[in-house]
Amino acid sequence: MFIVVGVTGGIAAYKTVQLVRLLVKDGHDVHVVPTDDALRFVGMPTWEAISRNTVTTSVHDDVAQVRHVALGQQADLVVVAPATANTIAKMAAGLADDLLGTTLLATTAPVLIAPAMHTEMWRHPATQANIDTLTSRGVHMIGPVSGELTGGDSGPGRVSEPEDIYAAIRRELEQGAPGSAAAAGTRWLVTAGGTREPLDPVRYIGNRSSGRQGLEVARAAAARGADVTLVAVNMDPGLVRMTPETLPGAAEGSYASHESGIRILTASSTEELRDVVREEADQHDVVVMAAAVSDYRAADVAQDKMRKEDTGGALSIELVETPDILAEIAASRREGQTIVGFAAETPGEKTLAERAFAKRERKGCDLLAANEVGWDRGFERDDNHLLVVDEMGIVADVAGTKRETAEGLVTAILAR
């Protein structure tokens, strides 16, 4: 693929060197278009050596080949990483005072940006308005994420890691690849994250699920053409940027993901998740219950903070079972609907497969994806292992990154 990588003037430009290297190793024809400010952070020889192509910043170079529009016309994808607040503002205004600007105006290819700036700049209303303008035009975005910033500050605004941007690029390219529309015309409902059951206004019973696996399932389905609704359950905001959905008639609490165009709804407790899923399930062809749902909640929730001095040194909390959302949805599914459950299991006397078969039958779902979890596996990690079973046996056994395991699960769902 012919990929244009725009690089703008931020310290995060050094990370783009690794991104270009990954793309070149993957066999892509990569053309780097840095701004003049970007070259103050990473020099021209580095970009030419890594990309294996000539690099220029001027619209006056290679005039005979009309380079200032040719790059945009030839591109299969344009990536801007890092994308500074200044560049984002220029893109929103349609300015073209350098080679990157003319390339962006001349292209009809998908455009992906990876913002990078300090938190205050990211949160500024002007930047947010510019982001909304770009996403309304179909520009996709990855990040920014929360983390340590230049100068010791910390917060949202950190550029996504090269490997994550590379994965986002692959998703963009997959949408135009053979088989990428395998889920076109289908609607998917995916839950992700972990429920929190309140004990008092301060504390809750929860779990360690970040929501990354469910999010990757949503992304993988969307990349294959599905119309996806993601129910984000206490997900880390750094994983996916959510802004209130601006579509006419959008329900309160409805969000849109600027990164992938996925519609997002939110929930916190099991009861809230149950309400959202019951409201949405019938409208979707596939329901994937990837969220980690608490099995128990407090029988009585304290209205004030529970204090040590009030308990006499010991505290007992009565727990009662929460509703079994997966079993309910499976029992009430409409004809032709596919229900997929998840099971997080710790090692024990029974094998993962035995537990998966038993749980699938007990819940009544069509497919069940089981993964082994523990102190150092499953949760809060980038890798995973999914064993997917149906009523006949094991239909998929995939290990790797959570994106790769999501791809394996989506393939199994589509095969069914």
C-alpha positions, 0 to 999 in steps of 0.5 A: 500500500502507498502510505503517506505519514505526516509528521508535525512539530512535537517531541513525540515525533521520535516515536513516528520513526518506529511507526515508519519502520513497522510499516516498511517492514510490513511491505508498504511504500511509505512516504514521510511528509514532515513539517519544517518544525518536525525536522527540528526534532527528527532530521531529514536523513533519518526519515529518508533512511527509515522510509527508503524514499526521498523526503521533502517539505516544500511544495516547490520541489519536484514541480514537474511531477506536481508533487504537492498533489500527487502524494495525496492522489496516490495515497491509500492512507494518510497518517498524521503522527503526531498531530499537534494542536496547530496542525489539527487547527490547520486541517479543520480550517483547510489551510494548505501552506506546506506540503503536508497541508496540500497532501491532506487537501488533495487526498480522497484516501482515509485519514488517521490522526494521532493527536499529541499535546499537553492536557490543557491544549487538548481540553481547550474548546478550540481543539475539541471543536476542531476535532469534532469538525475533522471527525464529522468529515470522516477523519479517524483518530487514535488517542490521545492517551493519558500518561506522562507528558513532557516536562513532568506533567501527566494527563490526557494528551500523550500520543499513542504508542507506535504499535497501537498506531500501527494496529489502527492503520492495519484496521483502516487498510483491512476495511478495503481488503478482500473479506473486510466487508464480511459483516456488512449489513449486520448489527453487533452489540458488544459489552466491555469493561467491568461492573461496579456494585456500590457498597456506599457512596465511596466504595464498590465491589468491582473487578480488574477488567479494563475493557480492552478485549471487548473494545478490540472485538468491537473494532474487529467487527467494525473493520469487517463492515458491521454496524457496532454499538459498544456498551462501555462499562467503567472503561478506562477513558484512555482506551477510547475517546468518547464524546456525546453523540450529535446525531438528531434524536440521540438518547441521553448517555449516548456517545460516539467514538471518534477513533472508529465511528462506533456508537457507544453507550455507558453503564456502571452497575450490573443493573444498569448494564442489564437495562441497556442490554435489554433495551438494545439486544433485539435491534442487533444480530450479534450480541457479544457479552465481553464485559466482566459482570459481578456475580454479587451485590450488596443486599443493602447499600449504605447511604453514608460512608461506612466508618471504622469507628461505627463498626466496632472493628469488624464489618459484615456485608450481606451479598445477594446474586445479581441478575444473569444477563447473559442467560436472560438474553440467550433465553429471549433471543429472537430467531437468527440472533447469535449470542456470545458469552465470555468466561474468565476462569482461574486454573483448577481441577477442571480444564478451561475447555471443560469449564467453557462447555459447562458454562455455555450449556448453562447459559444457553448462548450460541458461542462462549469464549473462555480465557484463563485469568489470574494475578498475572494473566488475562486482565490488565495485559495486552495479550490473551488466550481465547478458547471458543466453544459451541454446542459441538466442540471447540471452534477456535483456539487463539492466542496473541494480542487482544486484537488478534484474539478478537479477530479470531473470535469475530471470524468464529462468529461470522463462520457460524 
